[in-house]
Amino acid sequence: MTPFFLELLAVFLGLVIIGAMIDALIARFAGTPIVPIDRAAMLSDPLVRLGVALYGLCLWGNLAVVMWADSASGSVLTPDLYGADRMVGYVQLAMAATVLIPRLSIIAAAALVSLYAMGVAKFGLFYMIDYLFFLGLAAYIALSDPRLGRFSVHHFRVSILIGSLSLSLMWTAVEKFLFPQWTIAVLLLHPGVTAGQSFPTVATIAGFVEFSLAFYLLTGREILGRVGGVLLGIVFIAAMPEFGMLDVVGHIPVLLILLVALITGETPLQTLSRGSQPGILISGWRVGLAYITVLSMLMGLYYGLHALSVRLS
């Protein structure tokens, strides 16, 4: 809790509150969704299937591996999770093939969950919390099976997907506050992204930017949620020239989910997180309170789970 951290907290809290008030003002005049729900599903379902299939082929083809791994290492679920064997490659290939067939959605989702479980077995549950959005992707794929269309849970698959990414990004943002040395270790290898600022300063600012934009995904209406998705997409794409294939491959799932958020707009998740009150001032107040609450809870949870994981290891 340095003075610089508290100053940035006040600045970003103010920006979030102002953004929520503007969002509520726009929603008062917008009325209907920008993209109807049925049309959004028609666009997002094939997009997710094609993207996951491409991602599975990239993993199977060993197109990227994290910089500190052996060049011969394969990736399990992301380029960060290295050390895959031939059996893992078969699971990746099976996922890429079955995800393209809607009636095999359950098999594709099970393959994705299996890859996540392999990551847990190799790197630990605490480390894998960074990648919760893969479980969101698995849930989305499973619930997009056409045979589940008559069940109400089918309609919550986008909320689950976007919520899992929002939580994952906020979790990694909190990591930059509590353990900045982990981010600094990467910045030392790529000093060009600091723009001449000190490493601790860049780590803290990056944490607030990532947390705030991910929070917009969680609470934004038709406009603000999309703005958060677009800005996050710009951040992830801008990192690709600096980090190369590591980020080109690794960011495919994230960009997929951001595209779904951009297409869909507001979901029941955003309404639940923000509240349904239409007032401009009360929307800003509720979103600001939620921002502080979520940040405090995740910081406490991160510290607690990290201490537990160290004790158990």
C-alpha positions as CSV (number, residue, x, y, z in Angstrom):
1,M,0.0,0.0,0.0
2,T,2.5,2.6,-1.2
3,P,1.4,6.2,-1.8
4,F,1.8,5.6,-5.6
5,F,-0.5,2.6,-5.4
6,L,-3.2,4.5,-3.5
7,E,-2.9,7.5,-5.9
8,L,-3.4,5.1,-8.9
9,L,-6.3,3.4,-7.1
10,A,-8.0,6.8,-6.7
11,V,-7.5,7.7,-10.3
12,F,-8.7,4.4,-11.7
13,L,-11.6,4.2,-9.3
14,G,-12.7,7.7,-10.5
15,L,-12.4,6.6,-14.2
16,V,-14.4,3.5,-13.5
17,I,-17.2,5.5,-11.8
18,I,-17.3,8.1,-14.6
19,G,-17.3,5.3,-17.2
20,A,-20.3,3.6,-15.4
21,M,-22.2,6.8,-15.3
22,I,-21.7,7.5,-19.0
23,D,-22.6,3.9,-19.8
24,A,-25.9,4.3,-17.8
25,L,-26.6,7.6,-19.6
26,I,-26.1,6.0,-23.0
27,A,-28.2,3.0,-22.0
28,R,-31.1,5.3,-21.1
29,F,-31.4,6.3,-24.8
30,A,-30.2,3.1,-26.5
31,G,-33.1,0.9,-25.5
32,T,-32.7,-2.4,-27.5
33,P,-29.5,-4.4,-27.8
34,I,-27.1,-3.4,-30.6
35,V,-27.0,-7.1,-31.8
36,P,-30.0,-9.4,-31.1
37,I,-29.1,-12.3,-28.9
38,D,-30.0,-15.0,-31.5
39,R,-27.9,-13.3,-34.2
40,A,-25.0,-12.9,-31.7
41,A,-25.1,-16.6,-31.0
42,M,-25.1,-17.4,-34.8
43,L,-21.9,-15.3,-35.1
44,S,-20.1,-16.3,-31.9
45,D,-20.6,-20.1,-31.9
46,P,-18.8,-20.8,-35.3
47,L,-16.1,-18.2,-34.3
48,V,-15.3,-20.0,-31.1
49,R,-15.3,-23.4,-32.7
50,L,-12.9,-22.3,-35.5
51,G,-10.7,-20.5,-33.1
52,V,-10.4,-23.4,-30.6
53,A,-9.7,-25.7,-33.5
54,L,-6.9,-23.4,-34.8
55,Y,-5.5,-23.1,-31.3
56,G,-5.4,-26.9,-30.8
57,L,-3.5,-27.3,-34.1
58,C,-1.0,-24.6,-33.0
59,L,-0.4,-26.5,-29.7
60,W,-0.1,-29.8,-31.5
61,G,2.3,-28.3,-34.0
62,N,4.4,-26.9,-31.2
63,L,4.4,-23.4,-32.8
64,A,5.3,-21.6,-29.6
65,V,6.9,-22.4,-26.2
66,V,7.7,-20.1,-23.3
67,M,11.2,-18.5,-23.5
68,W,12.6,-20.3,-20.5
69,A,11.7,-23.7,-21.7
70,D,13.8,-26.1,-23.8
71,S,13.2,-25.5,-27.5
72,A,12.1,-29.1,-27.9
73,S,9.4,-28.8,-25.2
74,G,5.8,-28.9,-26.3
75,S,3.0,-26.9,-24.8
76,V,0.2,-28.5,-22.7
77,L,-2.5,-25.8,-22.7
78,T,-0.6,-22.5,-23.4
79,P,3.0,-21.7,-24.4
80,D,3.6,-21.1,-20.7
81,L,2.8,-24.6,-19.8
82,Y,5.6,-26.5,-21.3
83,G,6.8,-30.1,-21.2
84,A,4.1,-32.0,-23.3
85,D,4.5,-35.6,-24.5
86,R,3.0,-37.4,-27.4
87,M,-0.2,-38.3,-25.5
88,V,-0.9,-34.6,-24.8
89,G,-0.5,-34.0,-28.6
90,Y,-3.2,-36.6,-29.3
91,V,-5.6,-34.8,-26.9
92,Q,-4.9,-31.5,-28.5
93,L,-5.5,-33.0,-31.9
94,A,-8.7,-34.6,-30.8
95,M,-9.9,-31.3,-29.4
96,A,-9.2,-29.5,-32.7
97,A,-11.1,-32.1,-34.7
98,T,-14.2,-32.7,-32.5
99,V,-14.8,-29.0,-31.6
100,L,-15.8,-28.4,-35.3
101,I,-18.7,-30.8,-35.0
102,P,-21.5,-29.4,-32.8
103,R,-22.8,-32.8,-31.7
104,L,-19.3,-33.7,-30.5
105,S,-19.1,-30.6,-28.3
106,I,-19.0,-32.7,-25.1
107,I,-16.0,-34.6,-26.3
108,A,-14.2,-31.4,-27.3
109,A,-15.0,-29.8,-24.0
110,A,-13.7,-32.9,-22.1
111,A,-10.5,-32.8,-24.1
112,L,-10.0,-29.1,-23.1
113,V,-10.7,-29.9,-19.4
114,S,-8.3,-32.8,-19.6
115,L,-5.5,-30.4,-20.9
116,Y,-6.3,-28.1,-18.0
117,A,-6.1,-31.0,-15.5
118,M,-2.7,-31.9,-17.0
119,G,-1.6,-28.4,-16.3
120,V,-2.8,-28.6,-12.7
121,A,-1.0,-31.9,-12.2
122,K,2.3,-30.5,-13.6
123,F,2.2,-26.9,-12.3
124,G,-0.2,-26.9,-9.4
125,L,-3.7,-25.6,-8.9
126,F,-2.6,-22.1,-7.8
127,Y,-0.7,-21.5,-10.9
128,M,-3.6,-22.6,-13.1
129,I,-6.0,-20.1,-11.7
130,D,-4.4,-17.7,-14.2
131,Y,-6.0,-19.8,-16.9
132,L,-9.6,-20.2,-15.6
133,F,-10.9,-18.9,-18.9
134,F,-10.1,-22.3,-20.5
135,L,-12.7,-23.8,-18.2
136,G,-15.0,-21.1,-19.4
137,L,-14.3,-22.0,-22.9
138,A,-14.9,-25.7,-22.2
139,A,-18.3,-24.8,-20.6
140,Y,-19.2,-22.6,-23.6
141,I,-18.4,-25.4,-26.0
142,A,-20.3,-28.0,-24.0
143,L,-23.4,-25.8,-23.6
144,S,-23.4,-24.9,-27.3
145,D,-24.3,-28.5,-28.2
146,P,-27.6,-28.1,-30.1
147,R,-29.2,-30.9,-28.1
148,L,-29.0,-28.6,-25.0
149,G,-30.8,-25.8,-26.6
150,R,-34.1,-26.5,-24.8
151,F,-32.4,-26.2,-21.4
152,S,-32.2,-22.8,-19.7
153,V,-28.5,-23.3,-18.8
154,H,-27.7,-23.2,-22.6
155,H,-28.4,-19.4,-22.6
156,F,-25.8,-18.7,-19.9
157,R,-22.8,-20.0,-21.8
158,V,-21.7,-16.5,-22.9
159,S,-22.0,-15.2,-19.3
160,I,-19.8,-18.1,-18.1
161,L,-17.3,-17.5,-20.9
162,I,-16.9,-13.7,-20.3
163,G,-17.0,-14.1,-16.6
164,S,-14.2,-16.6,-16.6
165,L,-11.9,-14.3,-18.7
166,S,-12.8,-11.3,-16.5
167,L,-11.8,-13.2,-13.4
168,S,-8.6,-14.6,-15.0
169,L,-7.4,-11.1,-16.1
170,M,-8.3,-9.5,-12.7
171,W,-6.4,-12.3,-11.0
172,T,-3.2,-11.8,-13.1
173,A,-3.6,-8.0,-12.5
174,V,-3.6,-8.5,-8.7
175,E,-0.5,-10.6,-9.2
176,K,1.3,-7.5,-10.5
177,F,0.4,-5.7,-7.3
178,L,1.4,-8.4,-4.8
179,F,4.4,-10.0,-6.6
180,P,5.7,-7.3,-9.1
181,Q,9.0,-9.1,-9.2
182,W,7.4,-11.7,-11.4
183,T,6.4,-9.1,-14.0
184,I,9.7,-7.3,-13.7
185,A,11.5,-10.5,-14.5
186,V,9.7,-10.5,-17.9
187,L,10.3,-6.7,-18.4
188,L,14.0,-7.2,-17.9
189,L,14.0,-9.3,-21.1
190,H,11.8,-6.8,-22.9
191,P,12.8,-3.3,-21.6
192,G,11.4,-1.6,-24.7
193,V,7.8,-1.9,-23.4
194,T,8.6,0.3,-20.3
195,A,8.9,3.5,-22.3
196,G,11.7,4.6,-20.1
197,Q,9.7,4.2,-16.8
198,S,10.9,2.2,-13.8
199,F,10.0,-1.4,-13.7
200,P,7.9,-1.2,-10.5
201,T,6.0,1.7,-11.9
202,V,5.2,-0.1,-15.1
203,A,4.1,-3.2,-13.3
204,T,1.7,-1.3,-11.0
205,I,0.2,0.8,-13.9
206,A,-0.2,-2.3,-16.0
207,G,-2.0,-4.0,-13.1
208,F,-4.5,-1.2,-12.8
209,V,-5.1,-1.0,-16.6
210,E,-5.7,-4.7,-16.8
211,F,-7.8,-4.9,-13.7
212,S,-10.0,-2.0,-14.7
213,L,-10.6,-3.1,-18.3
214,A,-11.4,-6.7,-17.1
215,F,-13.8,-5.2,-14.5
216,Y,-15.5,-3.4,-17.4
217,L,-16.2,-6.8,-19.0
218,L,-17.8,-7.9,-15.7
219,T,-20.0,-4.8,-15.1
220,G,-20.4,-2.9,-18.4
221,R,-23.6,-2.4,-20.3
222,E,-23.9,-2.5,-24.1
223,I,-21.3,0.2,-24.7
224,L,-18.8,0.0,-21.8
225,G,-18.4,-3.8,-21.9
226,R,-17.5,-3.5,-25.6
227,V,-15.1,-0.6,-25.0
228,G,-13.3,-2.8,-22.4
229,G,-13.1,-5.7,-24.8
230,V,-11.7,-3.5,-27.6
231,L,-9.1,-1.9,-25.4
232,L,-8.0,-5.2,-23.9
233,G,-7.8,-6.6,-27.5
234,I,-5.5,-3.7,-28.5
235,V,-3.3,-4.4,-25.5
236,F,-3.0,-8.1,-26.3
237,I,-2.4,-7.5,-30.0
238,A,0.2,-4.7,-29.3
239,A,2.2,-7.2,-27.3
240,M,2.6,-9.6,-30.2
241,P,5.4,-7.8,-32.1
242,E,7.5,-7.6,-28.9
243,F,7.0,-11.2,-27.8
244,G,6.5,-12.9,-31.1
245,M,4.9,-16.3,-31.6
246,L,4.7,-16.8,-27.8
247,D,1.9,-14.2,-27.7
248,V,0.5,-14.8,-31.2
249,V,-0.4,-18.3,-30.2
250,G,-1.0,-17.7,-26.5
251,H,-3.4,-14.9,-27.0
252,I,-5.7,-16.7,-29.5
253,P,-8.2,-17.9,-26.8
254,V,-8.2,-14.5,-25.1
255,L,-8.9,-12.7,-28.3
256,L,-11.6,-15.2,-29.2
257,I,-13.5,-14.5,-25.9
258,L,-13.1,-10.7,-26.4
259,L,-14.6,-11.0,-29.9
260,V,-17.6,-12.9,-28.3
261,A,-17.9,-10.1,-25.8
262,L,-17.8,-7.5,-28.6
263,I,-20.4,-9.3,-30.6
264,T,-22.8,-10.1,-27.7
265,G,-22.7,-6.9,-25.5
266,E,-24.5,-7.0,-22.2
267,T,-25.4,-10.4,-20.7
268,P,-27.2,-11.5,-17.5
269,L,-23.8,-11.6,-15.8
270,Q,-23.3,-7.8,-16.2
271,T,-26.7,-7.1,-14.9
272,L,-26.2,-9.3,-11.9
273,S,-22.7,-7.8,-11.2
274,R,-23.8,-4.2,-11.6
275,G,-27.4,-4.3,-10.5
276,S,-30.5,-3.4,-12.6
277,Q,-31.0,0.2,-11.2
278,P,-31.2,2.6,-14.2
279,G,-30.2,5.7,-12.3
280,I,-26.9,7.3,-13.5
281,L,-25.6,8.3,-10.1
282,I,-26.6,5.0,-8.4
283,S,-25.0,3.1,-11.3
284,G,-21.7,4.9,-10.7
285,W,-21.9,4.4,-6.9
286,R,-22.7,0.7,-7.2
287,V,-19.9,0.0,-9.8
288,G,-17.4,2.0,-7.8
289,L,-18.3,0.0,-4.6
290,A,-18.1,-3.2,-6.6
291,Y,-14.6,-2.2,-7.9
292,I,-13.2,-1.7,-4.4
293,T,-14.9,-4.9,-3.1
294,V,-13.7,-7.1,-5.9
295,L,-10.1,-5.7,-5.8
296,S,-9.9,-6.2,-2.0
297,M,-11.4,-9.7,-2.1
298,L,-9.0,-10.9,-4.9
299,M,-6.0,-9.4,-3.2
300,G,-6.8,-11.2,0.0
301,L,-7.7,-14.4,-1.8
302,Y,-4.5,-14.3,-3.8
303,Y,-2.3,-13.8,-0.8
304,G,-4.1,-16.5,1.2
305,L,-4.0,-19.1,-1.6
306,H,-0.4,-18.4,-2.4
307,A,0.6,-18.9,1.3
308,L,-1.5,-22.1,1.3
309,S,0.1,-23.4,-1.9
310,V,3.6,-22.7,-0.5
311,R,2.8,-24.5,2.8
312,L,1.4,-27.5,1.0
313,S,4.3,-27.8,-1.5
